[in-house]
């Protein structure tokens, strides 16, 4: 069962260590290669929902970090990088919003 969310361009990791989103991508890969179509039909929608929740959580954490005046002032380059990462997250969330059924 193909997934527009997981098949979308992912770009580079935002952080050098593994993230919740990377674990979701790996779970999706395992699902596609090892589960039947019927099992995928049950599993993939839940995994997509969890993935979008993870992106929303990370986006909120970035927003809170960027809202700290002292941190932003002392970490200009990092703040710029985080703002760019947030823009990329918004693109992924937009794909998720388009795919969600009405009333979800």
C-alpha positions, 0 to 999 in steps of 0.5 A: 500500500503506497503512502504519499506521506512516507514516499514524499521527499524527506531531505536530510536529517535535521539532527545527527541522531535518530528522530521519531520521524526516522523511526516512523520511516523505518517502520513503514519500510518494514511494513511494506516489505513484510506485511500483506496488503491487508495488514498494510491497509490496517497498519499504514494509516495508523503509522501515518497518523503517528508520523504526523503527530511526531512532526507536529510535536517537533514543530512545537518544540522548535517554536518554543525554542525560537521564542526564547529571546536569549537563546535566539540572540546567542544562536543565530545560525542555529535559529536560522537552521531551525526555521528552515527545518520548520518550513520543511515540516510544514510541507509534510504536514500539508501533505498529511492534511490533504490526505486526511478524511473529512471530519478526522 
